[in-house]
Amino acid sequence: MNKRVVITGMGIYSCIGTNLEEVRKSLFEGRSGIVVDEERIAFGFKSPLTGKVPTPDLKKVLSRRQRISMGEKSEYAYMATVEALQQANLSEEDIQRREVGILYGNDSVSKAVIEATDIAREKKDTQLIGSGAIFKSMNSTVTMNLATIFGLGGVNMTISAACASGSHAIGLGFMLIQQGLQDLIICGGAQEINPYAMASFDGLGVFAEDISHPQQASRPFDKNRTGLVPSGGAATIILESYESAIERGVPIIAEVLGYGFSSNGGHISTPNIEGPAKAMRRALEQANISADQVDYINAHATSTPIGDANEAKAILEVFGNHPYVSSTKSMTGHECWMAGASEIVYSTLMMKYGFIAPNINLEEPDDDIKELNFVSTTIKQEFDIYLSNSFGFGGTNSAIVVKKYNNE
C-alpha cells in the first residue's frame, strides 16, 4: 500500500514577507512585493521591475567555512528551511538520528559563475577565484550546502525543470515517501534575484515595462497586461510519512494527495493546452478525487497572453468554472525556479486560515476565459482541497493536489 504523505513544516523567504506570518498578512491584504530596481536601470535593463528580498545576515548563525560556499539562493533557502524545521519540531539532534533527505528545485546559477569568470579573465590566475566558488556556481548549490549544514543522511538531489522545478521537487519527494523509500524529506525551490540572473530574460522582451506603478505591473489573466515581472527567494516544505508524523507527535498541517506531470512535446517556450490538462488530470487520478472536489486552483499564470490563456482553457477543460482561481504571481511576480514550492506555501496558508488571496490587478479578464471563477479581491472562504499548477520552458508541467488535514 502507498503511504500517506503529509506536510509538517513550511518556511518562506519571499518579496511579500520573510516568514510565514508576514506572508500570510500580505496574501490576505493583497499586498504586492514588486519594486523598481535602480541597479537594473544602470545595468541596461529594458524593465527594472522585480520582486525584492533582503540579503540575510548569516554571520551570527553560520561559520565562515559554511558561508564561503553559499551563494544568494542558498542563503534564502537556509532561511526558509530553518523556519520549516522549527515548525516541524525537528531539532539538530532529531535530524542526526533520522535519515532526512533533501530535494530542492533550482535550474541555474548566474552571479557566482559570472563573478568567478570575471576574476579569471582579469587576473589570469584561477587560484584567485576562491575555494568556495565552485560550490556557489553548481546547480546543486542549495542541496549540497543545506545537506552539509544540517547533516542530512537521506536522498540528496537538485531538480532542474525550469519554472516547475520547485513543484517537481515536492512531487518527487511525495512519491519517494509514498513508496516507503524515505520517511522525511526537505523539499523546496530557490531563485536568485540579482540582475545577472535575469538579463537574458529581459533581452527576450517578455518583462512588463511600465514602471510608473510597479505594484500594478504583474497582471495575470488581465487583458491589459504587458508581460511578467521576475522575482525570487526560497520556499521549503517538510514532507513526512503520516506514520512518522504521528510517531513524533507533531501537528500535521496538510496532506499531499496527488502529483501530476507531463511534457508538451512542442515549442520550447510556447505552452499548449494539452500538456497542462494532462498533468492536472494525472494529479486528480493519483489523488483519487474528482475534479469537482477541488475548491481552489493556484494558477501558474505568469502574466503573459499565451501562457495565461492556454492554462485557463486547460482549467476550463478539466474543471469547468467550479473552483476558485487566482495567481499569487500578481503579488509576488514570477519567482521562477522557486515558484512551484512557494505557491504550495501560499495556498496552504490560505487553506489553513480560511481565505483565498486575490489575483490583484485583474480588472478585465481576456474575453475567451471570462467564465473562470476568478478571485480578484480577498474572500473569506473555508476550503479543503486545492491544486497548484507549475509549468516551465521546454514544456514541463507539474500539478500538485493538497488537502486540509483533519484528525480522522
N, C-alpha and C positions, 0 to 999 in steps of 0.2 A: 504494500500500500504506500502511496505517496504521503510524505509527511506534510503537516500543515506548517506554513511559514508565516511568521509574524514580525511586526516592527516593534522593537522595544526601545529604540532611541533615535533621535534626529538632531542634526546640527546644521546651522546655516550661516554663511558669511556672504552677504548679498548687498546690492546697492540700495535695497529697501530696508536694510537692517542687518546688524552683525550678530544677532542672536534671535532665538525663536520668538521671544516676546515682542521685540521691536518689529519683526517681520509680520507677526500676527496683527499688530496695530496698523501697519502700513497697508496690509491687504484689506482689512476692514474699512479703512478710511479711503481706499483707492488712491494711495499716495505714490507718485512716480519717483523713481530714483535717477532720472535722466538729467544730465547737465551738459554744458558746453565746456570742452576741454581745451584750454588755451595752448597746451603743448601740441595738440593735433593741428591747430591753426599754423603754428610755427613749423610744423613738420610737413606742411603742404597738403594736408587732407582736404578733399572736397567737402567732407562732412565731419565736423569736430564733435558731433554728439556722441555721448557714451553713458553707460551706467558706471558710476564711480564708487569704489570701495576704499576704505582707509588701509594703509600699509600696517600690518600687525607688528607690534614690538615684542619680539620673542627673546630678547636678551636676558630677561629675568627668569625665563622658564626653560630655555634650552641652552646647552653649552655651545661654544664657538665651533667645536668639531661637528656638532649636529647641524648647526645653522649654515655652515660653509657649503654644504651640498644642496641646500634648499633654495629654489627659485621662487618667483612670485606665487605661482599656483600651489606649490607645496605648502607655503605659509598659509594661504587661505584654507587649504584642505586640512591642515593641522588644527586651525582654529575651529572649523566645523566639526571635526572628529572629536576633539576634546569635549565639546558640548554634547555630542551624541553619546559618547561613552558615559558621561556623567548622568544623562537622562536614563540610560540603560543600566545604571548602577554597576558598571564594570570598572573595578579598580585595577591598578597595575598588577596587583597580586592575582586577581581573578584571571586576567589575560595571560599571565605566566603559567597558570595552572591548566589552561584550556588550549585547544587548538583553534585559534581565532584566525580567520582568513581576511584577505582584502581584495576587492575588485573595484577599480576606480576608472572612470571614463576620462580619457584625455587623448586628443588627436593631433597635437602639435605643441612644440615649444619654440618660440621665436627669439625672445630677448636674449636668453643665455647663449644661443647659437651665434647670434649676430655679435654679441659682445666678445665672445671668445675669438671669433674670426677676425674682428677688428684689431684685437691685440696682436694676433699672429701677423696680420698684414703690416701693421705699423711698426712693431718691434722686431719682426723677423726672428723671433725666438719663442718657440712653443712652450718652453718651461715657464714663461711669464703668464700664461693663461690661468694657471692656478689649479690646485688639486681638486677643487670642488666642481669645476666647470663641466666635466663630463656627466656628473650626476644631476646637474641642473638642466642639461640640454637633451637628455633622453626622453622619449615619450613616456617611459615608465617612471619618470622622476617622482611622481606622487606616491606610487605604491612602494618603490624602493626606499624612499625616505620614511614614510609612515611605518612600514613593516619593521624597519630598523629601530626607529624611535620607540615604538610601542612593544617591540619584542614579539611580533606575530609569528606563529608557527604553522598556520594553515595555508590555503591557496593564496597565491600572490601574483596577480596579473593586472595589466592595464588593458582596457578595452578601447580600441580606436575605431570609431564608427561615426565620424563627423558629428553632426549636431544631435545624434541619437546615442552618443557614447555613454552618457550618464544613465540613460534609461536601460540600455542593453546591459550595463554593469549590474544594475539591480535585477533585471530579468534573469541573467545567468546565475547570479547569487541565489535567486529564488529556486532555480532548477537544481543547483547543487545541493541545497538544503532539502528540497522536496525529495530528492533521490537518496538522501541519507549519507551523502559524501562529506558533508560538513554540518556542524550544528550552529555555527555563529560566524557571520561574515560582515565586515565593514564594507559598505558599498557607497558609491557616490560619483561625483563628477566635479571637475575644476576647470576654470578658464582664466587665463591671464588677460589683463585689460590694457597693457601698455601699447603705444602706437605701433611698435614693430609687429605685434600680433595681428593688427587689423589693417595694415597698409595695403595689402594685396586685395582684401575685400573692398576697401574704399576705391581702389582703382577700377573695380568692376562696375562702379556706379550704382550699386544696389542700396546704398545708405540714404536715409532721409536727409535732405539738405537744408530745410527751412529751420534756421537756428533761432528765430525770433521768440518762439515759445517752446523751449526744449521738452517740457513735460507733456506737451501735446504731440510730439513728433512720432511716437510709436502708436500706430493706429490699426491694429489687426482688424480685418473684415470691413474696414471703413472705406467707402467709395473714394474718399479724398486723401487716402494715404499716399505718401511719396517714397516709401522704402522703409527698410528695417533700421533699427538702432542697435549697435553692438553693446555688449555688457559682459560681466564676468563675476568671478568669486568662486565659491565652493559650497557644496552641499553633501552631507553624509547621512546615510540611513544605516541603522544597525538591524540586519536581518537575522532571525534566530528561529530555530525549530520551536514549535509550540511546546514540546516536551521539555526542552532546555529552559525556556522561559518560566514554565510552571515549576520546574525543579529549583530554579534560582529564586522564585518567589518575587519576580519583578512585574510591575504593571505592563500590560500589553496595550499598545497604542492602536494598532490596526492589524489587519491580516491581508497579506497579498494572496489573491485568488488565482490570477492568471497572467500570463506573459505571451504576447503575440508578436511575431516578427515576419518580415518579408523583404523582398527586393523588387524594385520596379523593373529592373532589367531594361531600362531605356536610356533616356538622356541623362548625362552626368549631373546636371544641375536643375533640370526642369522636372518637377514632380508630376505624377499622374494620379488617377483616382483609384485604379485597381489595386495598387500596392498597399496604400494605407487601409483600404477597405478590407483586404485580406488579413493584415496584421490585427485589426480590430476584431474581426470575426474569430481569428485564432485565439485571441485573448479571452473572448467570451466562451469559446468552446472549452478552453482549458479551465476556466473558472467554473464551468458547468452552470452558467446562468443564461438567461435570455436577455435580449437587447433592452427590453422594457424594464428590466431590473436596475439598469444603470441610471442614476439620478443626475449625475453631473459629468461633463467632459471638460477637462482642461486641454484645450486645443493647442497644437503645436504652433499654429498661425503666427508667423513672424512679421506680418505687415507688408507682404508682397502680394501683388494681384493674383498671379497664377497659383502660388502656394496656398494662399488663404482660400481661394475659390475651390480648388480641387479637394482640399481637405474637407471643406464644408459640404461639398457634393458627396464625398465618401461617407461623412457622418450621416447625411440625409438618407443615403442608400442603405446603411446598416441599421440606423436607429430611428429614422424619421425625425420628427421635431419634438420627441418626448423629452430627452434630457436637457437640462440647463447647459449652456455652452458659454465659456469665456476663455480668453487668452490672457494669462498673467503677464505675458510679454508686453502688454500695453503699459504696464507699470515698470517692469524690470528691463525692458529691451530684450534682445536675443542673447542669452547667456551661453550660447554655442555648446561647447563640449559639456558644460555644467548643467544645461537646461533640463535634460531629462531627469536628473536627480533633484534639482531644486524644485521642479514643479510637482514632484511627489511630496516634498516637504510642504509646499504651499497648499496643495489640495488636502493633505492630511490635516493640516492646521484648520482649514475651513470646516472639514468634516467633524473634527473634534469639538470646535467651538460653535457650530451651528450657524454658519453663514456661507454665502457664496460671494467671492470677491468679484468686482466688476471688470468688464472689458472696457477700461476707460477710453475716452476719445472716440467711442463708437457712436457717431451721430447719424450716419446714413449707411446701412449695410449695402453691399453690392446687390443689384436687382435680382440676380438669379439665386441668391441664397438667403433672402429676407425671411423665409419661413422657419429658419432655425430659431430655437428658443434662446436667443442671446440675453445675457445679463449685462446691462450697461451701467447699472448702479447697484451698489451692495444690497443684497437681500438677506434677511434673517431666515434661514431655511435649514431645518434638520435634514440630513440625508445619510444614507447607509452605504452606498456603493458609488465609486467614481472610476472613470477611465482617464488615463493620461496618455496623450499622443506625443511621440517624438520622431521626427524624420530628418534625414541628412543627405548631403551630397553623395552621389553615387547610387541614390535610390534606396538607401537603407531605412527601414521603418521599424518602429517599436511601439507597442501599446501595452500598458500595464493596468490591471484591474485590482483595486484595493477596496476592502470592506471595513467598516467600523467594527471594532471588536466589542462583543457583548459577552458577559460572563456566562456562556452557555455550558 
